[in-house]
Amino acid sequence: MAKKITLFLFLFTLPVFQLLFGNDSSYLRIMTYNIHHCNPPAQRGVIDIDAIARVIAANGADVVFLQEVDVNTGRSGKGNQAEEIAKRVGFGYYKFYKAIDFSGGDYGGAILSRFPLSEERLHKLPTKDGEEQRIMGSAVIDHPLFGKIMVATTHLDLDKNYRKLQVKYINKFLGSQKIPVIMGGDFNAKPQSEEMKLVYKKFTTSQLNHNPTFPNTVPIEHIDYLFLKNSSRSKLKMEFIDHRVLKGFDASDHLPVAAVVKFSVK
């Protein structure tokens, strides 16, 4: 009986943004989430894919950018975590982007989508020799009403000098696109850092106040972001109309960042 009550409460409260905006297709619900290889930080060695899936389902997102994803690693076990999360939440499409070999398998980022993905590309960002390779993964979603939109996930370096180089690459590639762009990721940088100021020159952030996203228990740093960039060559206009740092979750050491993008035609 207790399980049925818990399931009912979960289903009743899960689509946060859908409760606010309904199923209006002129809105796109997006999220970025560093999932810490599906390991709840308070439970060393535990892998809980269901916990991550519940957090994503509770938001009702249409496109999700993931970081720190394992595929067939010794520490997380067999399976592609991006694929497993997509199945549990009901996403029809996903793409894993490998950054490095790790623990007998692969480690990197991913994009989950309710819309078809195409033109998937792995970008190896400038990284210091001998350090963890940093990446960006990009793809194009085909929205049923508004057509093609580029989406990208990234996880930047701990070294600020290399973050600057990585941001310059991202700005050059995504900034040259002829279609609108949505990006999310763990930038490992504070909002007023030099490297983030470079991002702001090309992209619009979902939040100006920058509520903290890390660590999950008592967050003190904002290092996870969502961005968009309109294109002068496209009639589609995008704007953020809602932003949330989803608190109270212990599925990862980061808190997820969620936002709603509104579409209109110029």
C-alpha positions, 0 to 999 in steps of 0.5 A: 500500500505504501508503494502505491501511495508513493507512486501516486504522489510521484505521478501527481507532482512530476510534470512541474513545467507541464503544470505551469505551461500545459502541453503547449508546443510553443514551449520547450522545456530544457534541463542540464544535469551533472549526474555524477555517474548516477551515484548519490554522493551520500551513498558511496559505491551505489549506482541509482539510475532510477533516482536520476530518472525520477528527477528528470521526469519530475521536471517534464523536460523535452531536452536534457543535457547530461554530464558525467555519464558512464557506459559499461564501466567497472564502477557503474556496471554494464549498460549505457546510462544515457540509454537507460535514463532515456528509457525510464523517462520516455525519451525517444532519442538520445546520444552519448558523447565519449570524452575518455576511456574510464574503468574499462568503459566510456565516460562523457556527456549525453543529450536526451530528446523527445524529438529526432536528433541528427547531425550528432558531432563530438567536439574535442575541446582544447585540453592540457596534455595528460589531463582529462579530455574535455568535450562538447557534444552537439546535435540538431533536433527537428521540432515539429512546428519550428524546424531545426534547432542545434543543441549542445552539452558540455563539461569544461575544465577545472583550469580557468586558462583552458576553460577560456580556450574551450569557451572560445572554441564553443563560441566560434562553432556555435556562434557560426550556426545559421539556426538557433542554438540551445546549450547546457552544461557544467562550466566549472566557472563562477558567473562573473568569471572572465570565461563566463563573460565570454559566453555571455557575449554570444549567448543569453543565460537563463538566469541573471541571479545565478542561484547556486547549483553545487554541491547538492546538499548546501549549494554555494557555487553556480557552475551549471548553466543553460543558454540560448542564441537566436540566429539572424538568419532564422525567423524563429525567435527564442526567449527564456520565460522560466528558470529553476534550480531544482532543490532537495535532490540527492541523486547527484552532487549537482542540482539540476537546472531547468528552464522553459524556452518560448518560441515565436516567429519574427 
